[in-house]
Amino acid sequence: MSTSPSVIPPPLLDVRDLRVHFPIYSGLLRRKTGVFKAVDGVSFTVQAGKTVGLVGESGSGKTTIGRTLVKLIQATSGEALWEGEDILPMSEKNFFHLRRRIQYIFQDPFGSLNPRMTVGSIIGEALEIHFPELDSEERDARVDSLLKRVGLKSEMMRRFPHEFSGGQRQRIGIARALAVEPELLICDEPVSALDVSVQAQIVNLLQDLQEELGVALLFIAHDLAVVEHISDSVLVLHHGKIVESGPSQEVLENPRDSYTRELLAAVPRLD
């Protein structure tokens, strides 16, 4: 009896030939003298429920890609298709309905949390914007559930960001992102500012949440050891271009590009 080949579903996100160029100005009159090509012709896809690792050294353009996909930076050209719909030319008003589905976790958890707001208000604000039908009791119950889901205690919702450690603040950032039930989390160096022991806890938390909720991850990092641990596939970015891509194990065990080999050689290893 013949079996039909498995059908690969269309990607959740399909990025095509993305370019982000910044003008260079110089002189007293601030005339445009050139262009800095931060991202230069990048294409990749993210499947639902999968993790794509985007790796490269500082200045390679990986954070620019992440921020462009949530419209914090304007693209120069290219497409970013979300279920077939190009999000790059959308106005803020038209993109609003997708903000809930695409969430961003910042590198610096303290800088992304309002110091004047309690944790409950920070997470509750996202619920108030995207789920206005919830009353205050229902919002508080949802915040309580989210804090527990990321390994924090209920009573912490009345505290302020400065009262937490770096790892706890990153958990708060993750809880805020999860509050609106996203389908894609763009994780921008989410563990690079944390101690090594805490890094593993956050990476394991993201993996557990992905397994539980089925959320896709675009995991941006410069640490290949972390990327290898969490990613299904890897994109290696150098000077705004993807120089190598493929399944994580294949890329990191048998790198074809010299830049990938250099990155691997820089990873500390215990003999």
PEKA-V514197 format. One record per residue. N is the residue number from 1. RES is the residue in one small letter. PSI is psi in whole degrees, -180 to 180 (none if undefined). NEAR is the number of other C-alpha atoms within 12 Angstrom. Layout:
n:N res:RES psi:PSI near:NEAR
n:N res:RES psi:PSI near:NEAR
//
This chain:
n:1 res:m psi:123 near:3
n:2 res:s psi:146 near:4
n:3 res:t psi:140 near:6
n:4 res:s psi:144 near:6
n:5 res:p psi:146 near:6
n:6 res:s psi:138 near:6
n:7 res:v psi:126 near:7
n:8 res:i psi:123 near:9
n:9 res:p psi:157 near:13
n:10 res:p psi:149 near:15
n:11 res:p psi:153 near:23
n:12 res:l psi:-44 near:33
n:13 res:l psi:131 near:36
n:14 res:d psi:104 near:27
n:15 res:v psi:127 near:32
n:16 res:r psi:117 near:27
n:17 res:d psi:47 near:24
n:18 res:l psi:131 near:36
n:19 res:r psi:133 near:35
n:20 res:v psi:108 near:36
n:21 res:h psi:139 near:26
n:22 res:f psi:133 near:21
n:23 res:p psi:147 near:16
n:24 res:i psi:125 near:15
n:25 res:y psi:146 near:14
n:26 res:s psi:168 near:12
n:27 res:g psi:170 near:9
n:28 res:l psi:-33 near:7
n:29 res:l psi:3 near:8
n:30 res:r psi:51 near:11
n:31 res:r psi:148 near:12
n:32 res:k psi:121 near:14
n:33 res:t psi:-4 near:13
n:34 res:g psi:-173 near:13
n:35 res:v psi:134 near:18
n:36 res:f psi:119 near:21
n:37 res:k psi:87 near:27
n:38 res:a psi:-41 near:33
n:39 res:v psi:129 near:37
n:40 res:d psi:81 near:31
n:41 res:g psi:49 near:28
n:42 res:v psi:132 near:38
n:43 res:s psi:136 near:30
n:44 res:f psi:169 near:33
n:45 res:t psi:155 near:35
n:46 res:v psi:121 near:37
n:47 res:q psi:152 near:27
n:48 res:a psi:133 near:31
n:49 res:g psi:4 near:29
n:50 res:k psi:165 near:32
n:51 res:t psi:124 near:39
n:52 res:v psi:123 near:38
n:53 res:g psi:127 near:47
n:54 res:l psi:109 near:50
n:55 res:v psi:146 near:48
n:56 res:g psi:163 near:39
n:57 res:e psi:171 near:26
n:58 res:s psi:134 near:21
n:59 res:g psi:4 near:21
n:60 res:s psi:-17 near:30
n:61 res:g psi:2 near:37
n:62 res:k psi:-41 near:40
n:63 res:t psi:-35 near:37
n:64 res:t psi:-40 near:36
n:65 res:i psi:-50 near:50
n:66 res:g psi:-45 near:40
n:67 res:r psi:-30 near:29
n:68 res:t psi:-36 near:31
n:69 res:l psi:-21 near:42
n:70 res:v psi:16 near:35
n:71 res:k psi:29 near:29
n:72 res:l psi:-21 near:18
n:73 res:i psi:141 near:21
n:74 res:q psi:133 near:29
n:75 res:a psi:148 near:35
n:76 res:t psi:-42 near:26
n:77 res:s psi:176 near:24
n:78 res:g psi:-175 near:28
n:79 res:e psi:150 near:31
n:80 res:a psi:98 near:35
n:81 res:l psi:120 near:27
n:82 res:w psi:109 near:31
n:83 res:e psi:42 near:21
n:84 res:g psi:-7 near:16
n:85 res:e psi:124 near:19
n:86 res:d psi:119 near:25
n:87 res:i psi:-18 near:33
n:88 res:l psi:-42 near:33
n:89 res:p psi:0 near:23
n:90 res:m psi:143 near:23
n:91 res:s psi:164 near:15
n:92 res:e psi:-38 near:16
n:93 res:k psi:-44 near:12
n:94 res:n psi:-28 near:15
n:95 res:f psi:-15 near:22
n:96 res:f psi:-40 near:18
n:97 res:h psi:-16 near:20
n:98 res:l psi:-14 near:29
n:99 res:r psi:-34 near:32
n:100 res:r psi:-31 near:26
n:101 res:r psi:-21 near:29
n:102 res:i psi:111 near:35
n:103 res:q psi:155 near:36
n:104 res:y psi:131 near:42
n:105 res:i psi:120 near:40
n:106 res:f psi:158 near:33
n:107 res:q psi:-45 near:32
n:108 res:d psi:100 near:26
n:109 res:p psi:-32 near:35
n:110 res:f psi:-41 near:29
n:111 res:g psi:-21 near:17
n:112 res:s psi:0 near:26
n:113 res:l psi:131 near:34
n:114 res:n psi:115 near:21
n:115 res:p psi:-17 near:19
n:116 res:r psi:-3 near:17
n:117 res:m psi:146 near:20
n:118 res:t psi:163 near:25
n:119 res:v psi:-40 near:41
n:120 res:g psi:-39 near:40
n:121 res:s psi:-36 near:30
n:122 res:i psi:-49 near:35
n:123 res:i psi:-39 near:39
n:124 res:g psi:-30 near:38
n:125 res:e psi:-41 near:27
n:126 res:a psi:-40 near:29
n:127 res:l psi:-39 near:32
n:128 res:e psi:-37 near:26
n:129 res:i psi:-46 near:20
n:130 res:h psi:-18 near:25
n:131 res:f psi:67 near:20
n:132 res:p psi:-14 near:15
n:133 res:e psi:-14 near:12
n:134 res:l psi:137 near:19
n:135 res:d psi:177 near:14
n:136 res:s psi:-38 near:18
n:137 res:e psi:-42 near:15
n:138 res:e psi:-37 near:17
n:139 res:r psi:-46 near:29
n:140 res:d psi:-39 near:27
n:141 res:a psi:-39 near:21
n:142 res:r psi:-41 near:32
n:143 res:v psi:-44 near:40
n:144 res:d psi:-45 near:30
n:145 res:s psi:-39 near:26
n:146 res:l psi:-42 near:34
n:147 res:l psi:-44 near:35
n:148 res:k psi:-36 near:21
n:149 res:r psi:-33 near:25
n:150 res:v psi:13 near:35
n:151 res:g psi:23 near:26
n:152 res:l psi:167 near:29
n:153 res:k psi:154 near:21
n:154 res:s psi:-42 near:22
n:155 res:e psi:-14 near:17
n:156 res:m psi:-15 near:29
n:157 res:m psi:-16 near:33
n:158 res:r psi:2 near:23
n:159 res:r psi:167 near:23
n:160 res:f psi:158 near:25
n:161 res:p psi:-36 near:32
n:162 res:h psi:-12 near:22
n:163 res:e psi:2 near:20
n:164 res:f psi:158 near:24
n:165 res:s psi:171 near:19
n:166 res:g psi:-43 near:31
n:167 res:g psi:-39 near:34
n:168 res:q psi:-39 near:35
n:169 res:r psi:-37 near:43
n:170 res:q psi:-36 near:44
n:171 res:r psi:-38 near:45
n:172 res:i psi:-43 near:50
n:173 res:g psi:-38 near:43
n:174 res:i psi:-41 near:46
n:175 res:a psi:-41 near:43
n:176 res:r psi:-42 near:42
n:177 res:a psi:-39 near:42
n:178 res:l psi:-19 near:42
n:179 res:a psi:-33 near:40
n:180 res:v psi:14 near:34
n:181 res:e psi:59 near:29
n:182 res:p psi:163 near:33
n:183 res:e psi:-19 near:35
n:184 res:l psi:129 near:40
n:185 res:l psi:122 near:49
n:186 res:i psi:110 near:42
n:187 res:c psi:105 near:45
n:188 res:d psi:97 near:37
n:189 res:e psi:54 near:36
n:190 res:p psi:-12 near:44
n:191 res:v psi:-2 near:39
n:192 res:s psi:-25 near:32
n:193 res:a psi:7 near:26
n:194 res:l psi:158 near:25
n:195 res:d psi:154 near:16
n:196 res:v psi:-42 near:17
n:197 res:s psi:-34 near:15
n:198 res:v psi:-32 near:22
n:199 res:q psi:-47 near:28
n:200 res:a psi:-38 near:22
n:201 res:q psi:-43 near:24
n:202 res:i psi:-42 near:36
n:203 res:v psi:-44 near:36
n:204 res:n psi:-38 near:22
n:205 res:l psi:-46 near:29
n:206 res:l psi:-40 near:43
n:207 res:q psi:-42 near:29
n:208 res:d psi:-42 near:19
n:209 res:l psi:-37 near:30
n:210 res:q psi:-42 near:29
n:211 res:e psi:-38 near:18
n:212 res:e psi:-40 near:15
n:213 res:l psi:-15 near:23
n:214 res:g psi:21 near:22
n:215 res:v psi:144 near:33
n:216 res:a psi:153 near:39
n:217 res:l psi:134 near:45
n:218 res:l psi:104 near:47
n:219 res:f psi:108 near:47
n:220 res:i psi:128 near:44
n:221 res:a psi:164 near:42
n:222 res:h psi:-9 near:37
n:223 res:d psi:107 near:35
n:224 res:l psi:-30 near:37
n:225 res:a psi:-41 near:29
n:226 res:v psi:-44 near:34
n:227 res:v psi:-42 near:42
n:228 res:e psi:-36 near:33
n:229 res:h psi:-35 near:25
n:230 res:i psi:-20 near:37
n:231 res:s psi:146 near:40
n:232 res:d psi:-39 near:30
n:233 res:s psi:160 near:31
n:234 res:v psi:140 near:44
n:235 res:l psi:126 near:44
n:236 res:v psi:120 near:47
n:237 res:l psi:133 near:38
n:238 res:h psi:121 near:32
n:239 res:h psi:43 near:27
n:240 res:g psi:5 near:33
n:241 res:k psi:147 near:31
n:242 res:i psi:118 near:33
n:243 res:v psi:-15 near:28
n:244 res:e psi:145 near:31
n:245 res:s psi:158 near:33
n:246 res:g psi:-176 near:26
n:247 res:p psi:140 near:24
n:248 res:s psi:-45 near:31
n:249 res:q psi:-42 near:22
n:250 res:e psi:-46 near:19
n:251 res:v psi:-43 near:31
n:252 res:l psi:-20 near:36
n:253 res:e psi:-28 near:19
n:254 res:n psi:65 near:17
n:255 res:p psi:138 near:25
n:256 res:r psi:-31 near:18
n:257 res:d psi:142 near:21
n:258 res:s psi:-33 near:16
n:259 res:y psi:-41 near:25
n:260 res:t psi:-41 near:33
n:261 res:r psi:-36 near:21
n:262 res:e psi:-43 near:18
n:263 res:l psi:-43 near:27
n:264 res:l psi:-39 near:29
n:265 res:a psi:-25 near:17
n:266 res:a psi:-9 near:16
n:267 res:v psi:122 near:18
n:268 res:p psi:135 near:12
n:269 res:r psi:144 near:9
n:270 res:l psi:130 near:4
n:271 res:d psi:none near:3
//
